[in-house]
């Protein structure tokens, strides 16, 4: 980061480079089983990911730069991806008064990837000015629950919640009060790219499952009331 108001003069390249890759995995398993009568079986699982990431390369407001070229990045490394995965799996048993299984998978993601030239800056560059920001993401949340009973009540519930606030931008700030000026002998290019793909499903024998971003499955069986 170039601090606001800073003056930098050089004949070569000025590189303000921020690079980050973040992966987060949360897996929770809850089980309960009992073959005794007159008992309750409860299985619960909560998988939670809370991620806040700021990946920013910036020239601060009011800076004065003289350079041969300027490169600013807030990127994920080439060939890498930011993957976020949460699983919550629960199971309860049988032959009791009740079997209850509940699973909750939650992901809260706040991601900022930016390349910025602040307002009121002055750049004099003999070559090129480049701003690059990127955020390729992989996402998956799975909640599965199963309950079983032979002489009571069975309840299975699964909930998935995903909140994603992702900002990916390459931008030059300027205002009427504090205009930004760039005098470049070459090109001025800003590039921002973002993507979101489902992650591969867990392996299940004899079954091929598609990739997915969110699945909630709840099941129950009862053999009594």
C-alpha positions as CSV (number, residue, x, y, z in Angstrom):
1,X,0.0,0.0,0.0
2,X,1.2,3.5,-0.9
3,X,0.2,5.8,1.9
4,X,-2.1,8.8,1.2
5,X,-0.2,11.9,0.2
6,X,3.1,10.1,-0.3
7,X,5.5,11.4,-3.0
8,X,7.4,8.7,-5.0
9,X,9.8,9.4,-7.8
10,X,11.7,6.7,-9.6
11,X,12.7,5.8,-13.1
12,X,11.8,2.1,-13.0
13,X,8.6,0.2,-12.2
14,X,6.4,0.8,-9.2
15,X,4.6,-2.4,-8.1
16,X,1.9,-2.3,-5.4
17,X,1.0,-6.0,-5.2
18,X,-1.5,-7.7,-2.9
19,X,-1.9,-11.5,-3.3
20,X,-4.1,-13.8,-1.2
21,X,-5.6,-17.2,-1.3
22,X,-8.0,-18.2,1.5
23,X,-9.6,-21.7,2.1
24,X,-11.9,-22.6,5.0
25,X,-13.4,-25.9,5.9
26,X,-15.8,-26.7,8.8
27,X,-17.2,-30.2,9.3
28,X,-19.4,-31.3,12.2
29,X,-20.8,-34.7,13.0
30,X,-23.4,-35.5,15.7
31,X,-24.5,-39.0,16.5
32,X,-26.7,-40.7,19.0
33,X,-28.0,-44.3,19.2
34,X,-29.8,-46.4,21.8
35,X,-31.6,-49.7,21.5
36,X,-33.2,-49.2,24.9
37,X,-36.9,-48.5,25.2
38,X,-38.4,-45.5,27.0
39,X,-35.5,-43.2,25.9
40,X,-35.0,-40.4,23.5
41,X,-32.2,-40.3,20.9
42,X,-31.0,-36.9,19.8
43,X,-28.3,-36.1,17.2
44,X,-27.3,-32.6,16.3
45,X,-24.5,-31.0,14.2
46,X,-23.7,-27.4,13.3
47,X,-21.1,-26.5,10.7
48,X,-20.1,-22.8,10.6
49,X,-17.7,-20.8,8.5
50,X,-17.3,-17.1,9.1
51,X,-14.7,-15.5,6.9
52,X,-13.7,-11.9,6.4
53,X,-10.8,-11.1,4.0
54,X,-9.6,-7.9,2.5
55,X,-7.0,-8.2,-0.2
56,X,-6.2,-4.7,-1.5
57,X,-3.3,-3.1,-3.4
58,X,-3.7,0.7,-3.4
59,X,-2.2,4.0,-4.1
60,X,-3.6,6.3,-1.4
61,X,-5.5,9.4,-2.0
62,X,-3.5,12.5,-2.8
63,X,-0.3,10.5,-3.7
64,X,2.1,11.9,-6.3
65,X,3.8,9.2,-8.4
66,X,6.5,9.5,-11.1
67,X,7.6,6.2,-12.5
68,X,8.5,4.2,-15.5
69,X,5.4,1.9,-15.0
70,X,2.8,1.3,-12.4
71,X,1.2,-2.1,-11.5
72,X,-1.4,-2.5,-8.7
73,X,-3.0,-5.8,-7.8
74,X,-5.5,-7.4,-5.4
75,X,-5.5,-10.9,-6.8
76,X,-5.8,-14.6,-6.1
77,X,-2.6,-16.3,-7.4
78,X,-2.9,-17.7,-10.9
79,X,-4.2,-21.3,-10.8
80,X,-5.4,-21.0,-7.3
81,X,-9.0,-20.6,-5.9
82,X,-10.6,-19.5,-2.7
83,X,-12.6,-22.6,-1.5
84,X,-15.2,-22.5,1.3
85,X,-16.8,-25.7,2.5
86,X,-19.1,-26.6,5.4
87,X,-20.6,-29.9,6.3
88,X,-23.1,-30.7,9.1
89,X,-24.1,-34.4,9.4
90,X,-26.2,-35.8,12.2
91,X,-27.9,-39.1,13.0
92,X,-30.1,-40.5,15.8
93,X,-31.0,-44.0,16.8
94,X,-34.0,-46.2,17.4
95,X,-36.2,-48.2,19.7
96,X,-36.9,-45.2,22.0
97,X,-39.7,-42.8,22.7
98,X,-38.3,-40.4,20.1
99,X,-35.5,-40.0,17.6
100,X,-34.6,-36.4,16.6
101,X,-31.7,-35.4,14.3
102,X,-30.9,-31.9,13.2
103,X,-28.2,-30.4,11.1
104,X,-27.4,-26.8,10.2
105,X,-24.7,-25.6,7.8
106,X,-23.9,-21.9,7.7
107,X,-21.4,-19.9,5.7
108,X,-20.9,-16.1,6.1
109,X,-18.3,-14.8,3.7
110,X,-17.2,-11.2,3.2
111,X,-14.4,-10.9,0.6
112,X,-12.8,-7.8,-0.9
113,X,-10.3,-8.0,-3.7
114,X,-9.4,-4.5,-5.0
115,X,-6.7,-2.6,-7.0
116,X,-7.2,1.1,-6.3
117,X,-5.8,4.5,-7.2
118,X,-7.2,7.0,-4.6
119,X,-8.8,10.2,-5.5
120,X,-6.7,13.3,-5.9
121,X,-3.6,11.3,-6.9
122,X,-1.3,12.4,-9.6
123,X,0.6,9.9,-11.7
124,X,3.2,10.6,-14.4
125,X,4.2,7.4,-16.0
126,X,6.4,6.9,-19.1
127,X,5.0,3.4,-19.7
128,X,1.9,1.5,-18.7
129,X,-0.5,1.7,-15.8
130,X,-2.3,-1.6,-14.8
131,X,-4.8,-2.4,-12.2
132,X,-5.8,-6.1,-11.6
133,X,-8.3,-7.7,-9.2
134,X,-9.5,-11.3,-9.1
135,X,-11.5,-13.6,-6.9
136,X,-12.2,-17.2,-8.2
137,X,-14.3,-19.0,-5.6
138,X,-15.5,-22.5,-4.8
139,X,-18.5,-23.0,-2.5
140,X,-20.2,-25.9,-0.8
141,X,-22.5,-26.2,2.1
142,X,-24.1,-29.6,3.1
143,X,-26.5,-30.4,5.8
144,X,-27.8,-34.0,6.3
145,X,-29.8,-35.5,9.1
146,X,-31.4,-38.9,9.7
147,X,-33.6,-40.2,12.5
148,X,-34.9,-43.7,13.1
149,X,-37.3,-45.2,15.7
150,X,-39.4,-48.3,15.9
151,X,-41.8,-47.3,18.7
152,X,-41.9,-43.6,18.9
153,X,-41.7,-40.4,16.9
154,X,-39.0,-39.6,14.3
155,X,-37.9,-36.1,13.3
156,X,-35.2,-35.2,10.9
157,X,-34.4,-31.6,9.9
158,X,-31.6,-29.9,7.8
159,X,-31.0,-26.3,7.1
160,X,-28.5,-24.5,4.9
161,X,-27.7,-20.8,5.1
162,X,-25.2,-19.1,2.8
163,X,-24.4,-15.4,2.8
164,X,-21.7,-14.2,0.4
165,X,-20.7,-10.5,0.0
166,X,-17.9,-10.4,-2.5
167,X,-16.4,-7.2,-4.0
168,X,-13.9,-7.5,-6.8
169,X,-12.9,-4.3,-8.6
170,X,-10.1,-2.4,-10.2
171,X,-10.9,1.3,-10.0
172,X,-9.6,4.8,-10.1
173,X,-11.2,7.1,-7.6
174,X,-11.7,10.7,-8.6
175,X,-14.1,13.5,-7.6
176,X,-14.8,17.1,-8.7
177,X,-13.2,18.4,-5.5
178,X,-10.2,16.0,-5.7
179,X,-9.6,15.0,-9.3
180,X,-7.2,12.2,-10.1
181,X,-4.8,12.9,-13.0
182,X,-2.8,10.2,-14.9
183,X,-0.3,11.1,-17.6
184,X,0.8,7.8,-19.2
185,X,3.0,7.2,-22.2
186,X,1.5,3.7,-22.6
187,X,-1.8,2.0,-21.8
188,X,-4.1,2.4,-18.8
189,X,-5.8,-0.9,-18.1
190,X,-8.1,-2.0,-15.3
191,X,-9.2,-5.7,-15.1
192,X,-11.5,-7.3,-12.5
193,X,-12.6,-11.0,-12.7
194,X,-14.6,-13.1,-10.3
195,X,-16.2,-16.5,-10.6
196,X,-18.1,-19.0,-8.4
197,X,-18.2,-22.7,-8.9
198,X,-19.7,-25.6,-7.0
199,X,-17.2,-27.9,-5.2
200,X,-17.1,-31.7,-5.9
201,X,-19.6,-33.8,-4.0
202,X,-18.3,-36.3,-1.4
203,X,-17.6,-39.7,-2.7
204,X,-20.3,-42.3,-2.2
205,X,-19.7,-45.9,-3.3
206,X,-21.5,-47.0,-6.5
207,X,-23.0,-43.5,-6.9
208,X,-21.8,-40.5,-8.8
209,X,-23.0,-37.2,-7.4
210,X,-22.8,-33.9,-9.2
211,X,-20.9,-30.9,-7.8
212,X,-23.1,-28.6,-5.8
213,X,-23.0,-25.3,-3.8
214,X,-25.8,-26.1,-1.3
215,X,-27.8,-29.2,-0.3
216,X,-30.0,-29.8,2.8
217,X,-31.4,-33.3,3.4
218,X,-33.6,-34.4,6.3
219,X,-35.0,-37.8,6.8
220,X,-37.0,-39.6,9.6
221,X,-38.6,-43.0,10.0
222,X,-41.0,-44.2,12.7
223,X,-42.5,-47.4,13.7
224,X,-44.9,-46.3,16.4
225,X,-46.9,-43.3,17.5
